[in-house]
């Protein structure tokens, strides 16, 4: 299931969400060369999160292949700044476009109840929690980890908790059959979370690259925990009751 949009309108422009999307786009273009081989590989090597390198579990000069006959030489003591920089880098066009779309669909409502400054803090903390979860799941990994998925997982966790009944228009592909259906947010996001857990179980102890499932899980759980402390008092109730009525409905909708 892929979300197309939610039936959960906001009254304010999500400036923080737009700024985060812009920063990711700038990093993709200026730092990663829009996915060109060498800039992409260099960005993964210099600014990606490598758990074993961050924890000092590998010797200086350790070399790892990063695709297209390129290798990354690690120094055994990467900067803690990679915990942050890795959140704004991506591994390909599908990776960044998918992440930014999920952030656009679910982030505006979370920003509305937090305000832009609190939302940025929430987003970064969820991203750091996601990185920590991935490190714990595989501390010996020498594979660079990049992507905003963990932080966005936190946004999705917060959304599932605050708006479980909001309807999400979802694209469903079953072989050659393609359709769209509207499902409650808790169902769509719960399904996504289950896929991450099931995908992460075989990846435990794996030394290869691939999807950082446990980062997604960690970010989602962080969002569940942090969304209420970051939410402005009374903001959720006010947002619900200010929204317009659904045409032909006798009750307010959210």
Buried (B, 14 or more C-beta within 10 A) or exposed (E): BBBEBBEBBBEEEBEBBBEBBEEBBEBBEEBBBEBEEEBBBBBBBBBBBBBBBBBEBBEEEBEBEBEEEBEBEBEBEBEEEBBBBBBBBBBEEEBBEBBBBBBBBBBBBBBBBBBBEBBBBBBBBBBBBBBBBBBEBBEEBBBBBBBBBBBBBBBBBBBBBBBEEBBBBBEEEEEEEEEEEEBBBBBBBBEBBEBBEEBBEEBEEEEEBEBBBBBBBBBBBBBBBBBEEBBEEEBBEBBBEEBEEEEEEEEEBB
